């Protein structure tokens, strides 16, 4: 872990979060640390924290059946937290450490036990900032089989065997069940790979004297039921938002957690499927989502991993993660030329983080999406309905990744708007039709739609440092020469900053008719904003139009970026926490202070000037904004080396 983390930092790869997979545990038992291979882990994590890197550890829900020495199980039995058979005996299955019990998160006593176990582990053993909740479908090994696949490791051939019942063997089986008939040479059952559906769960019903649920009733809610109690205890321990990453989620999970798309494979087809997953989970109200970049299983080629890292840089949750027994695939593991390409894509991501953060604010307050398909913005264009290999970040940034081996160009559909090449500023000359974009290995095609102002911030090796860097406004003019945008910002850590009004919100509008850029601060309750500056403007669609910008009565030149049609103004040095009106002059035009009073301009905006008027439910299904990863959007997960 130390070697891999350091080589990526040395290569300039941005890293905000280091994950610890199950390997850090002693014999795969939760709330333990391997005393040999991970000796000194606590001290190492504290060191990473000082460098701005957050720590997220894995916790499975299950505890090993060691009733003599293992405290979580001993205390769990005392507090009656484990799922039972109807006769009151504990239901025991098999998983990573061997024979295990499953906590019932539908009871309050389990919440209390779980909170105490996490509290003791964090206080005594290991400091961490967030939790990765794995195996919480719940997933068991070998249910209804003679032995689990890992029996030779655990030295136990015990498996959970479910008796025939209405719940385990209903007359109508799901597709997820009957698809496995051939692989197991028998009729598959609902309980295969999980708990028995006949298990009882939940609090005791006061009228019936029985548990409220069968596992059949709440199976799909197991991960959901574990998520909020975990968030509650982590927040109470850290005093910050934290991040939870469960493998199993359900409707409403987005108010508490992120999600990753499970154990994928290093296949081009899986890269394509990840783009569908991004859109779907944004629809489900879980916008902080991503796939394991370069694939969890199987071995990617260098080109595949390069292309996957390029598109993965724009996942809301960007995480490079693979199985421990395969070769390293982190960005720093490849040839320097490939690493440089990956770093380049990640640096674009980091410059766009203020825009992503504003999109998450809107997901939190308005239920909107961060990643969306083209037809969200062009609902009357039927061609967009079938397009999934292009996606939008917000409404105006189009990502058109290369998802085929050896491809050096992509066919991209251009909806009926004004679009520009992100790298060159060259306008796209077609609309409402397909066109071919060049895509050398060094480049992921990105297009900007006219009409947007995108606040950006200079990249750094993680957000602890990038948050201190100067801002820039990317001003992308539409066919009428106008653009507008907004920025939400806070400290990235404090819980409920919107509800307490402890944030910054500004609206930006460029009008060619008014010949002005207007900066209007709507909410200015984040004190550190006064320490940050707006240092530059970047224009798309302004080529050859103007030569100077008037800033506080001073003329500043608008210069053309080398070998592009992008125009820039640099060295502004304006406080981010103040209102401004910047005017521009055409060639050979003079300016006087009276020109500042342009009362004829009609500054109508599509952006609300009163964001706090939004009515927030106490538990909005879109509160992922307030749970996101500390304003840390690139997460490096490395498990290949033990130490």
TORGU-38197 format. One line per field, with one value per residue (C-alpha): residue number from 0; residue in three letters; chain; z, x, y. Coordinates in steps of 0.05 Angstrom, whole numbers, plus 5000, padded with zeros to 4 digits. Layout:
<nodes>
vogu = (NUM ...);
loba = (Ala ...);
vextor = (A ...);
zz = (Z ...);
xx = (X ...);
yy = (Y ...);
</nodes>
This chain:
<nodes>
vogu = (0 1 2 3 4 5 6 7 8 9 10 11 12 13 14 15 16 17 18 19 20 21 22 23 24 25 26 27 28 29 30 31 32 33 34 35 36 37 38 39 40 41 42 43 44 45 46 47 48 49 50 51 52 53 54 55 56 57 58 59 60 61 62 63 64 65 66 67 68 69 70 71 72 73 74 75 76 77 78 79 80 81 82 83 84 85 86 87 88 89 90 91 92 93 94 95 96 97 98 99 100 101 102 103 104 105 106 107 108 109 110 111 112 113 114 115 116 117 118 119 120 121 122 123 124 125 126 127 128 129 130 131 132 133 134 135 136 137 138 139 140 141 142 143 144 145 146 147 148 149 150 151 152 153 154 155 156 157 158 159 160 161 162 163 164 165 166 167 168 169 170 171 172 173 174 175 176 177 178 179 180 181 182 183 184 185 186 187 188 189 190 191 192 193 194 195 196 197 198 199 200 201 202 203 204 205 206 207 208 209 210 211 212 213 214 215 216 217 218 219 220 221 222 223 224 225 226 227 228 229 230 231 232 233 234 235 236 237 238 239 240 241 242 243 244 245 246 247 248 249 250 251 252 253 254 255 256 257 258 259 260 261 262 263 264 265 266 267 268 269 270 271 272 273 274 275 276 277 278 279 280 281 282 283 284 285 286 287 288 289 290 291 292 293 294 295 296 297 298 299 300 301 302 303 304 305 306 307 308 309 310 311 312 313 314 315 316 317 318 319 320 321 322 323 324 325 326 327 328 329 330 331 332 333 334 335 336 337 338 339 340 341 342 343 344 345 346 347 348 349 350 351 352 353 354 355 356 357 358 359 360 361 362 363 364 365 366 367 368 369 370 371 372 373 374 375 376 377 378 379 380 381 382 383 384 385 386 387 388 389 390 391 392 393 394 395 396 397 398 399 400 401 402 403 404 405 406 407 408 409 410 411 412 413 414 415 416 417 418 419 420 421 422 423 424 425 426 427 428 429 430 431 432 433 434 435 436 437 438 439 440 441 442 443 444 445 446 447 448 449 450 451 452 453 454 455 456 457 458 459 460 461 462 463 464 465 466 467 468 469 470 471 472 473 474 475 476 477 478 479 480 481 482 483 484 485 486 487 488 489 490 491 492 493 494 495 496 497 498 499 500 501 502 503 504 505 506 507 508 509 510 511 512 513 514 515 516 517 518 519 520 521 522 523 524 525 526 527 528 529 530 531 532 533 534 535 536 537 538 539 540 541 542 543 544 545 546 547 548 549 550 551 552 553 554 555 556 557 558 559 560 561 562 563 564 565 566 567 568 569 570 571 572 573 574 575 576 577 578 579 580 581 582 583 584 585 586 587 588 589 590 591 592 593 594 595 596 597 598 599 600 601 602 603 604 605 606 607 608 609 610 611 612 613 614 615 616 617 618 619 620 621 622 623 624 625 626 627 628 629 630 631 632 633 634 635 636 637 638 639 640 641 642);
loba = (Unk Unk Unk Unk Unk Unk Unk Unk Unk Unk Unk Unk Unk Unk Unk Unk Unk Unk Unk Unk Unk Unk Unk Unk Unk Unk Unk Unk Unk Unk Unk Unk Unk Unk Unk Unk Unk Unk Unk Unk Unk Unk Unk Unk Unk Unk Unk Unk Unk Unk Unk Unk Unk Unk Unk Unk Unk Unk Unk Unk Unk Unk Unk Unk Unk Unk Unk Unk Unk Unk Unk Unk Unk Unk Unk Unk Unk Unk Unk Unk Unk Unk Unk Unk Unk Unk Unk Unk Unk Unk Unk Unk Unk Unk Unk Unk Unk Unk Unk Unk Unk Unk Unk Unk Unk Unk Unk Unk Unk Unk Unk Unk Unk Unk Unk Unk Unk Unk Unk Unk Unk Unk Unk Unk Unk Unk Unk Unk Unk Unk Unk Unk Unk Unk Unk Unk Unk Unk Unk Unk Unk Unk Unk Unk Unk Unk Unk Unk Unk Unk Unk Unk Unk Unk Unk Unk Unk Unk Unk Unk Unk Unk Unk Unk Unk Unk Unk Unk Unk Unk Unk Unk Unk Unk Unk Unk Unk Unk Unk Unk Unk Unk Unk Unk Unk Unk Unk Unk Unk Unk Unk Unk Unk Unk Unk Unk Unk Unk Unk Unk Unk Unk Unk Unk Unk Unk Unk Unk Unk Unk Unk Unk Unk Unk Unk Unk Unk Unk Unk Unk Unk Unk Unk Unk Unk Unk Unk Unk Unk Unk Unk Unk Unk Unk Unk Unk Unk Unk Unk Unk Unk Unk Unk Unk Unk Unk Unk Unk Unk Unk Unk Unk Unk Unk Unk Unk Unk Unk Unk Unk Unk Unk Unk Unk Unk Unk Unk Unk Unk Unk Unk Unk Unk Unk Unk Unk Unk Unk Unk Unk Unk Unk Unk Unk Unk Unk Unk Unk Unk Unk Unk Unk Unk Unk Unk Unk Unk Unk Unk Unk Unk Unk Unk Unk Unk Unk Unk Unk Unk Unk Unk Unk Unk Unk Unk Unk Unk Unk Unk Unk Unk Unk Unk Unk Unk Unk Unk Unk Unk Unk Unk Unk Unk Unk Unk Unk Unk Unk Unk Unk Unk Unk Unk Unk Unk Unk Unk Unk Unk Unk Unk Unk Unk Unk Unk Unk Unk Unk Unk Unk Unk Unk Unk Unk Unk Unk Unk Unk Unk Unk Unk Unk Unk Unk Unk Unk Unk Unk Unk Unk Unk Unk Unk Unk Unk Unk Unk Unk Unk Unk Unk Unk Unk Unk Unk Unk Unk Unk Unk Unk Unk Unk Unk Unk Unk Unk Unk Unk Unk Unk Unk Unk Unk Unk Unk Unk Unk Unk Unk Unk Unk Unk Unk Unk Unk Unk Unk Unk Unk Unk Unk Unk Unk Unk Unk Unk Unk Unk Unk Unk Unk Unk Unk Unk Unk Unk Unk Unk Unk Unk Unk Unk Unk Unk Unk Unk Unk Unk Unk Unk Unk Unk Unk Unk Unk Unk Unk Unk Unk Unk Unk Unk Unk Unk Unk Unk Unk Unk Unk Unk Unk Unk Unk Unk Unk Unk Unk Unk Unk Unk Unk Unk Unk Unk Unk Unk Unk Unk Unk Unk Unk Unk Unk Unk Unk Unk Unk Unk Unk Unk Unk Unk Unk Unk Unk Unk Unk Unk Unk Unk Unk Unk Unk Unk Unk Unk Unk Unk Unk Unk Unk Unk Unk Unk Unk Unk Unk Unk Unk Unk Unk Unk Unk Unk Unk Unk Unk Unk Unk Unk Unk Unk Unk Unk Unk Unk Unk Unk Unk Unk Unk Unk Unk Unk Unk Unk Unk Unk Unk Unk Unk Unk Unk Unk Unk Unk Unk Unk Unk Unk Unk Unk Unk Unk Unk Unk Unk Unk Unk Unk Unk Unk Unk Unk Unk Unk Unk Unk Unk Unk Unk Unk Unk Unk Unk Unk Unk Unk Unk Unk Unk Unk Unk Unk Unk Unk Unk Unk Unk Unk Unk Unk Unk Unk Unk Unk Unk Unk Unk Unk Unk Unk Unk Unk Unk Unk Unk Unk Unk Unk Unk Unk Unk);
vextor = (A A A A A A A A A A A A A A A A A A A A A A A A A A A A A A A A A A A A A A A A A A A A A A A A A A A A A A A A A A A A A A A A A A A A A A A A A A A A A A A A A A A A A A A A A A A A A A A A A A A A A A A A A A A A A A A A A A A A A A A A A A A A A A A A A A A A A A A A A A A A A A A A A A A A A A A A A A A A A A A A A A A A A A A A A A A A A A A A A A A A A A A A A A A A A A A A A A A A A A A A A A A A A A A A A A A A A A A A A A A A A A A A A A A A A A A A A A A A A A A A A A A A A A A A A A A A A A A A A A A A A A A A A A A A A A A A A A A A A A A A A A A A A A A A A A A A A A A A A A A A A A A A A A A A A A A A A A A A A A A A A A A A A A A A A A A A A A A A A A A A A A A A A A A A A A A A A A A A A A A A A A A A A A A A A A A A A A A A A A A A A A A A A A A A A A A A A A A A A A A A A A A A A A A A A A A A A A A A A A A A A A A A A A A A A A A A A A A A A A A A A A A A A A A A A A A A A A A A A A A A A A A A A A A A A A A A A A A A A A A A A A A A A A A A A A A A A A A A A A A A A A A A A A A A A A A A A A A A A A A A A A A A A A A A A A A A A A A A A A A A A A A A A A A A A A A A A A A A A A A A A A A A A A A A A A A A A A A A A A A A A A A A A A A A A A A A A A A A A A A A A A A A A A A A A A A A A A A A A A A A A A A A A A A A A A A A A A A A A A A A A A A);
zz = (5000 5019 4956 4909 4941 4939 4867 4844 4885 4856 4786 4799 4802 4844 4904 4954 4986 5002 5011 5053 5026 5066 5062 5121 5168 5209 5176 5142 5209 5214 5269 5266 5234 5205 5256 5206 5137 5163 5224 5233 5192 5242 5239 5163 5158 5204 5159 5098 5133 5144 5069 5054 5038 5070 5092 5077 5105 5086 5135 5118 5159 5184 5247 5254 5299 5352 5417 5462 5440 5387 5421 5365 5364 5440 5450 5391 5421 5489 5457 5411 5345 5297 5248 5272 5251 5271 5330 5359 5343 5306 5230 5211 5141 5108 5082 5080 5151 5153 5193 5206 5237 5204 5243 5236 5221 5226 5302 5345 5389 5328 5314 5385 5380 5311 5335 5395 5353 5303 5360 5397 5333 5311 5380 5395 5328 5268 5249 5186 5153 5117 5109 5050 5063 5023 5018 5044 4995 5041 5004 5031 5004 4986 5013 4997 4973 5005 5019 5007 4953 5006 5052 5042 5068 5128 5143 5149 5101 5136 5093 5106 5083 5075 5084 5032 5045 5012 5019 4994 4939 4913 4851 4810 4812 4792 4732 4779 4806 4747 4707 4753 4742 4693 4733 4796 4762 4802 4808 4837 4897 4922 4981 4939 4954 5011 5074 5079 5060 5119 5170 5217 5224 5256 5322 5357 5337 5401 5374 5346 5392 5330 5290 5240 5177 5141 5105 5043 5057 5068 5030 4981 5039 5077 5052 5058 5131 5147 5113 5156 5224 5197 5172 5239 5279 5231 5232 5307 5311 5259 5265 5189 5130 5116 5058 5057 4997 5001 4948 4960 4955 4947 4933 4983 4995 4961 5021 5060 5012 4946 4905 4861 4806 4835 4814 4740 4693 4651 4586 4535 4540 4615 4604 4559 4610 4664 4625 4630 4704 4715 4683 4718 4788 4777 4760 4824 4865 4878 4837 4872 4831 4792 4767 4785 4734 4691 4718 4784 4754 4694 4667 4625 4570 4578 4524 4556 4624 4592 4558 4620 4665 4616 4620 4693 4708 4696 4738 4799 4840 4807 4837 4809 4843 4825 4857 4899 4860 4793 4768 4790 4746 4784 4741 4767 4749 4673 4626 4639 4574 4595 4665 4636 4594 4655 4697 4642 4644 4720 4720 4675 4726 4783 4748 4739 4812 4830 4774 4797 4868 4845 4808 4872 4908 4857 4865 4939 4936 4871 4857 4792 4762 4757 4699 4648 4579 4518 4515 4583 4549 4480 4495 4427 4389 4380 4358 4428 4459 4438 4452 4513 4493 4502 4566 4596 4660 4679 4618 4579 4582 4535 4545 4484 4507 4465 4485 4431 4426 4377 4359 4345 4327 4351 4318 4360 4354 4357 4383 4357 4397 4389 4411 4418 4423 4495 4476 4417 4423 4350 4339 4315 4246 4246 4287 4295 4261 4272 4260 4268 4323 4325 4388 4392 4452 4489 4484 4508 4465 4505 4477 4510 4495 4485 4538 4601 4649 4685 4748 4752 4799 4786 4799 4853 4878 4922 4942 5007 4962 4900 4944 4959 4886 4842 4805 4731 4693 4628 4588 4530 4485 4453 4384 4414 4446 4517 4575 4648 4706 4780 4837 4903 4953 5026 5070 5041 5109 5156 5161 5137 5112 5068 5126 5168 5110 5119 5045 4985 4923 4863 4794 4733 4668 4604 4555 4488 4481 4547 4534 4607 4653 4716 4780 4833 4902 4929 4992 5024 5089 5077 5108 5070 5004 5017 5015 4945 4880 4810 4769 4697 4644 4587 4527 4474 4415 4427 4377 4342 4377 4432 4453 4524 4588 4637 4708 4763 4711 4686 4615 4612 4545 4518 4487 4442 4470 4426 4369 4391 4382 4458 4485 4555 4606 4661 4724 4747 4821 4840 4907 4899 4953 4919 4865 4799 4731 4679 4612 4546 4489 4415 4372 4374 4423 4481 4550 4603 4672 4650 4606 4669 4680 4630 4659 4594 4604 4623 4668 4667 4687 4688 4755 4819 4860 4923 4931 5004 4986 4966 5015 5042 5072 5135 5098 5024 4979 4944 5001 4970 4966 5041 5043 4988 4995 5029 4961 4942 4876 4854 4898 4889 4914 4915 4945 4905 4954 5026 5051);
xx = (5000 5055 5095 5036 5010 5079 5094 5029 5042 5113 5083 5037 4973 4920 4900 4846 4827 4865 4821 4836 4805 4794 4869 4882 4842 4869 4842 4787 4753 4721 4747 4816 4884 4934 4990 5045 5031 4996 5036 5040 4977 4948 5011 5013 4941 4954 5012 4968 4917 4969 4981 4908 4891 4829 4821 4763 4764 4723 4674 4633 4570 4586 4623 4659 4631 4684 4645 4707 4755 4722 4689 4641 4608 4608 4576 4529 4501 4493 4456 4414 4434 4440 4389 4354 4313 4241 4256 4302 4370 4423 4426 4498 4526 4595 4635 4707 4730 4691 4628 4591 4530 4491 4470 4398 4400 4325 4331 4353 4395 4437 4449 4474 4520 4546 4561 4599 4641 4660 4674 4720 4756 4768 4791 4837 4861 4853 4835 4791 4746 4695 4670 4664 4607 4619 4581 4517 4467 4477 4526 4542 4587 4559 4488 4452 4517 4560 4618 4638 4689 4740 4735 4809 4827 4780 4785 4709 4661 4600 4547 4478 4425 4355 4295 4241 4191 4142 4193 4255 4218 4161 4122 4153 4228 4266 4312 4370 4354 4338 4397 4442 4405 4457 4518 4496 4465 4401 4342 4369 4335 4323 4369 4429 4489 4452 4410 4349 4287 4250 4296 4261 4282 4261 4232 4179 4109 4071 4006 4031 4091 4132 4187 4159 4193 4218 4283 4240 4206 4269 4325 4335 4337 4394 4447 4399 4385 4459 4477 4444 4466 4536 4533 4505 4563 4618 4591 4587 4659 4689 4643 4645 4603 4644 4630 4597 4606 4558 4555 4481 4435 4361 4315 4332 4404 4429 4410 4464 4515 4550 4552 4600 4577 4603 4655 4666 4717 4773 4734 4717 4644 4645 4673 4613 4564 4592 4565 4495 4505 4525 4461 4416 4441 4434 4361 4356 4377 4448 4490 4557 4570 4626 4655 4722 4767 4806 4763 4763 4776 4817 4878 4871 4919 4956 4912 4848 4869 4890 4822 4785 4823 4806 4731 4735 4764 4694 4656 4628 4663 4730 4763 4818 4809 4826 4832 4895 4919 4925 4980 4979 4937 4941 4961 5033 5042 5044 5096 5110 5076 5012 5015 5023 4959 4920 4946 4926 4853 4852 4878 4820 4774 4806 4798 4724 4712 4677 4628 4617 4607 4554 4519 4518 4488 4432 4423 4416 4367 4330 4336 4373 4427 4502 4512 4456 4442 4435 4359 4352 4374 4344 4279 4248 4308 4292 4362 4388 4344 4391 4457 4494 4568 4565 4542 4535 4566 4510 4477 4536 4597 4595 4643 4651 4701 4738 4710 4739 4808 4854 4804 4834 4769 4697 4630 4595 4524 4520 4453 4423 4463 4528 4586 4661 4721 4745 4819 4820 4758 4741 4666 4634 4606 4548 4485 4433 4477 4537 4608 4676 4722 4795 4816 4890 4909 4929 4860 4789 4741 4705 4655 4627 4557 4548 4512 4548 4597 4637 4676 4741 4800 4873 4888 4934 4952 4890 4834 4867 4912 4869 4817 4867 4883 4857 4791 4778 4713 4704 4655 4624 4582 4518 4493 4469 4536 4511 4529 4511 4530 4535 4580 4564 4622 4632 4685 4672 4667 4616 4549 4486 4518 4458 4409 4453 4468 4543 4560 4576 4533 4544 4514 4555 4527 4561 4519 4547 4489 4506 4580 4589 4606 4565 4585 4531 4542 4476 4501 4568 4571 4634 4688 4747 4718 4749 4818 4806 4814 4785 4848 4828 4773 4773 4727 4699 4666 4698 4754 4769 4712 4745 4813 4805 4766 4753 4766 4758 4771 4834 4839 4866 4883 4845 4897 4889 4915 4970 4946 4873 4812 4808 4814 4840 4845 4896 4920 4853 4866 4793 4765 4716 4672 4655 4606 4636 4614 4668 4660 4693 4714 4717 4778 4800 4744 4757 4725 4703 4677 4607 4603 4599 4528 4493 4424 4392 4418 4364 4398 4346 4376 4354 4390 4353 4376 4346 4372 4353 4280 4281 4241 4284 4255 4290 4312 4314 4328 4379 4424 4486 4513 4521 4551 4602 4674 4700 4704 4750 4731 4789 4795 4853 4842 4902 4905 4956 5014 5008 5060);
yy = (5000 5049 5034 5041 5104 5137 5119 5152 5214 5217 5212 5271 5230 5267 5225 5246 5180 5117 5056 4996 4932 4868 4852 4898 4853 4795 4732 4773 4789 4858 4904 4873 4891 4841 4847 4827 4855 4917 4933 5009 5021 5070 5114 5110 5133 5191 5210 5208 5252 5306 5306 5317 5244 5216 5143 5097 5026 4966 4934 4873 4863 4793 4769 4703 4649 4655 4659 4653 4708 4752 4811 4833 4765 4756 4824 4814 4750 4784 4842 4797 4830 4771 4744 4681 4622 4622 4577 4630 4598 4638 4631 4617 4623 4625 4683 4709 4691 4625 4612 4678 4710 4767 4829 4850 4925 4930 4932 4990 4945 4926 5000 5009 4948 4969 5039 5013 4966 5021 5070 5022 5002 5074 5096 5038 5011 5055 5126 5131 5182 5139 5068 5022 4973 4910 4843 4875 4846 4804 4758 4689 4634 4566 4572 4507 4476 4422 4470 4543 4557 4581 4520 4503 4572 4576 4501 4498 4466 4493 4525 4552 4503 4530 4484 4483 4538 4585 4641 4605 4567 4611 4589 4646 4653 4716 4719 4728 4659 4615 4641 4599 4532 4505 4527 4490 4430 4437 4484 4549 4580 4651 4637 4615 4661 4695 4683 4639 4677 4646 4681 4729 4801 4867 4888 4847 4866 4884 4854 4788 4778 4759 4792 4841 4813 4753 4762 4750 4817 4859 4823 4881 4930 4897 4945 5003 4986 4984 5050 5103 5075 5072 5144 5167 5138 5160 5231 5231 5207 5253 5313 5316 5293 5231 5183 5115 5069 5010 4956 4946 5006 5019 5077 5131 5108 5170 5213 5175 5146 5139 5074 5037 4991 4926 4875 4890 4861 4891 4888 4942 4921 4933 5002 5016 4988 5034 5093 5064 5054 5126 5151 5100 5114 5188 5173 5132 5192 5167 5215 5200 5137 5105 5039 5007 5041 4992 4935 4897 4828 4805 4841 4905 4924 4990 5021 4997 5024 5090 5099 5076 5124 5180 5168 5149 5217 5244 5193 5229 5175 5161 5100 5054 4987 4915 4847 4835 4773 4809 4856 4928 4974 5040 5100 5099 5026 5037 5065 5139 5159 5124 5153 5223 5214 5191 5249 5297 5273 5276 5347 5367 5335 5373 5440 5424 5405 5471 5457 5385 5411 5461 5404 5364 5424 5424 5349 5361 5419 5406 5331 5342 5298 5306 5258 5256 5228 5273 5265 5299 5363 5348 5311 5324 5297 5223 5207 5222 5168 5112 5146 5120 5124 5200 5232 5301 5329 5376 5408 5436 5390 5330 5272 5227 5173 5122 5054 5009 4979 5014 5069 5138 5172 5171 5182 5235 5260 5336 5361 5425 5476 5513 5468 5479 5434 5438 5437 5485 5528 5511 5512 5447 5462 5412 5406 5351 5300 5255 5277 5246 5272 5256 5220 5203 5162 5225 5255 5242 5283 5337 5388 5450 5474 5548 5588 5565 5598 5544 5563 5524 5522 5506 5432 5405 5336 5335 5380 5402 5443 5456 5489 5544 5558 5615 5610 5617 5627 5589 5631 5592 5637 5613 5633 5699 5714 5702 5655 5645 5600 5595 5571 5538 5532 5517 5485 5416 5383 5414 5378 5414 5479 5494 5487 5533 5581 5571 5574 5617 5622 5668 5678 5697 5725 5747 5789 5809 5858 5891 5881 5861 5804 5811 5776 5775 5745 5716 5684 5701 5662 5622 5665 5633 5657 5725 5692 5665 5703 5702 5707 5693 5688 5638 5652 5605 5640 5709 5701 5768 5804 5844 5867 5892 5880 5937 5916 5968 6022 5988 5960 5888 5854 5795 5749 5689 5623 5595 5549 5554 5599 5607 5678 5692 5748 5733 5767 5795 5786 5798 5776 5718 5748 5814 5836 5861 5886 5877 5912 5894 5938 5924 5938 6012 6030 6077 6075 6125 6113 6136 6074 6032 6055 6011 6013 5990 5919 5870 5818 5764 5697 5625 5617 5630 5690 5660 5590 5588 5593 5520 5478 5422 5360 5336 5274 5291 5231 5275 5296 5266 5337 5339 5269 5274 5258 5321 5356 5298 5269 5225 5165 5118 5047 5003 4935 4897 4904 4883 4933);
</nodes>
